[in-house]
């Protein structure tokens, strides 16, 4: 299976960077081949145009954008979900990685 890609989206791309680090570390410990990166919401269009994305996770602070982003990628059949607040707040990389993996076809 080829490497999967998870994109996290937040307001500035900063608050999710620590979560991305924890998710990557957890994936490495488990031997999961996955690319995880964070962007700001303003970079969304550019990233989906230029990268193969398997799952899009939204930080709770941009959950209001879920419908807009879901509609934008509906033709690509990319799941778009909001990271559960408790897992985001505690920066639980393991749970958020499980959440992302569970959304993949």
For each residue, the residues with C-beta under 8 A, 3 or more apart:
1: 4 33
2:
3: 33 34 35
4: 1 33 34 35 54 55 104
5: 34 35 36 37 51 52 53 54 55
6: 23 34 35 36 37 53 54 55 56 57 100
7: 37 38 39 47 48 51 53 55 56 57
8: 16 19 20 36 37 38 39 57 58 59 83
9: 16 38 39 40 41 44 56 57 58 59 62 65 69
10: 13 14 15 16 38 40 41 58 59 61 62
11: 15 40 41 59 61 62
12: 15 40
13: 10 16 17 38 39 40 43
14: 10 17
15: 10 11 12 18 19 59 61
16: 8 9 10 13 19 20 38 59
17: 13 14 20 21 38
18: 15 21 22 91
19: 8 15 16 22 23 38 83 88 91 93 96
20: 8 16 17 23 24 36 37 38
21: 17 18 24 25 93
22: 18 19 25 26 91 92 93 94 96
23: 6 19 20 26 27 36 93 96 97 100
24: 20 21 27 28 34 36 93
25: 21 22 28 29 93
26: 22 23 29 30 93 94 97
27: 23 24 30 32 33 34 36 97
28: 24 25 31 32
29: 25 26
30: 26 27 97
31: 28
32: 27 28 97 101
33: 1 3 4 27
34: 3 4 5 6 24 27 97 100 101
35: 3 4 5 6
36: 5 6 8 20 23 24 27 97 100
37: 5 6 7 8 20
38: 7 8 9 10 13 16 17 19 20
39: 7 8 9 13 43 44 47
40: 9 10 11 12 13 43
41: 9 10 11 44 62 65
42:
43: 13 39 40 46 47
44: 9 39 41 47 48 69 72
45: 48 49 72
46: 43 49 50
47: 7 39 43 44 50 51 53
48: 7 44 45 51 53 56 72 73 76 78
49: 45 46
50: 46 47
51: 5 7 47 48
52: 5
53: 5 6 7 47 48 56 73 76 78
54: 4 5 6 78 104
55: 4 5 6 7 78 79 81 100 103 104
56: 6 7 9 48 53 69 73 78 79 80 81
57: 6 7 8 9 80 81 82 83 96 99 100
58: 8 9 10 62 63 65 66 69 80 81 82 83
59: 8 9 10 11 15 16 62 63 82 83 88
60: 63 82 83 85 88 89
61: 10 11 15
62: 9 10 11 41 58 59 65
63: 58 59 60 66 82
64:
65: 9 41 58 62 68 69
66: 58 63 69 70 80 81 82
67: 70 71
68: 65 71 72
69: 9 44 56 58 65 66 72 73 80
70: 66 67 73 74 80
71: 67 68 74
72: 44 45 48 68 69
73: 48 53 56 69 70 76 77 78 80
74: 70 71 77
75:
76: 48 53 73
77: 73 74 105
78: 48 53 54 55 56 73
79: 55 56 103 104
80: 56 57 58 66 69 70 73
81: 55 56 57 58 66 99 103
82: 57 58 59 60 63 66
83: 8 19 57 58 59 60 87 88 96 99
84: 87 88 95 96 99
85: 60 88 89
86: 89 90 92
87: 83 84 90 92 95 96 99
88: 19 59 60 83 84 85 91 96
89: 60 85 86
90: 86 87
91: 18 19 22 88
92: 22 86 87 95 96
93: 19 21 22 23 24 25 26 96 97
94: 22 26 97 98
95: 84 87 92 98 99
96: 19 22 23 57 83 84 87 88 92 93 99 100
97: 23 26 27 30 32 34 36 93 94 100 101
98: 94 95 101 102
99: 57 81 83 84 87 95 96 102 103
100: 6 23 34 36 55 57 96 97 103 104
101: 32 34 97 98 104
102: 98 99
103: 55 79 81 99 100
104: 4 54 55 79 100 101
105: 77
